[in-house]
Amino acid sequence: MERFEFFSDGKTRIDVFLADKTGFTRSRIKKLLEDGKVTVAGSAVKKSGAVFSAHSPIEIFIDDPVEISVEPENIPLDVVYEDEDIAVINKARGMVTHPCAGSPNGTLVNALLYHVKDLSGINGEFRPGIVHRLDKDTTGLIVVAKNDKAHLSLSSQIEKKTAGRYYLALLDGNVKEDTGTIDQPIARHKTDRKKMTVDKDGRRAITYYTVVERFGGKYMLVKFKLGTGRTHQIRVHSKFIGHPVVGDPLYNGKKEFGQESQLLHAYRLELDHPSTGERIVFCAPLPDDFKKTLKKLRSVYH
């Protein structure tokens, strides 16, 4: 069993405080509280809204992960970087991040179990090492934790927005401004459960964008930085402003350039190393189909 200790700030309810410190979801913190896995000054705490005096010692106990039942698979992986704490993968298009009902195998996790010796167990048997996700058909960089200490550090960086996650996407149309911020809440679509949508009752979502290149007013290459990390965030926000990602099967009704999936690539990742604290930066080149499409557009519009 893993034990983690924090000290109350004296003003924040315990579920919010621990979610911020650990990077866990509020629902996961709630489950830990209900299971008696959170103590303050040695006594179990069950109420999510409890607030404790400043500097009160808060302990979280995480059960040792059960034996992994997901099978390792010899699937090729583009490993950009690896050490004792983390691995950074350049994920291919078409690969699901972790097993789920519709994709029980062939996932990044199956490949990681084959290629990487150790993975953190905080996220359970079906998501070992997974700190954040990329959509199935989104390409690019994803960082994986190889131990629980690294997992907590990376989750905290993502939660506190000190980790930098940058994307490139080809969008339909031509937004007027060169830079901007999309600050619109996102929730599950009420009638189509495969989709997310902008919804006033959803969770706050912030996306920063910069236009990198324009193509005759018909398309634009855009750089995005995530301020939050909601499901389908860039795809939903792009749709919301009227400029969906080219090739997006859920949020763009047109099929262009022979694309069957979105031209969205996580090209840059910045984070503080969990052990050394050193700021490290990783970059991944655009996949071939994305580069081919840009070459075609440049030949026509430039």
Secondary structure, DSSP 8 states (H G I E B T S, - for coil): -EEEEEE--SSS-HHHHHHHHH---HHHHHHHHHTT-EEETTEE---TT----TT-EEEEEE-------S--------EEEE-SSEEEEEE-TT--SS-BTTBSSSSHHHHHHHH-S----TT-TTSTTBSS---TT-EEEEEEESSHHHHHHHHHHHHHT-SEEEEEEEEES--S-SEEEEE--EEE-SS-TT-EEE-TTSB--EEEEEEEEEETTTEEEEEEEESS--TTHHHHHHHHTT--BTT-TTT-----TT-SS--EEEEEEEEE-TTT--EEEEE----HHHHHHHHHHHHHH-
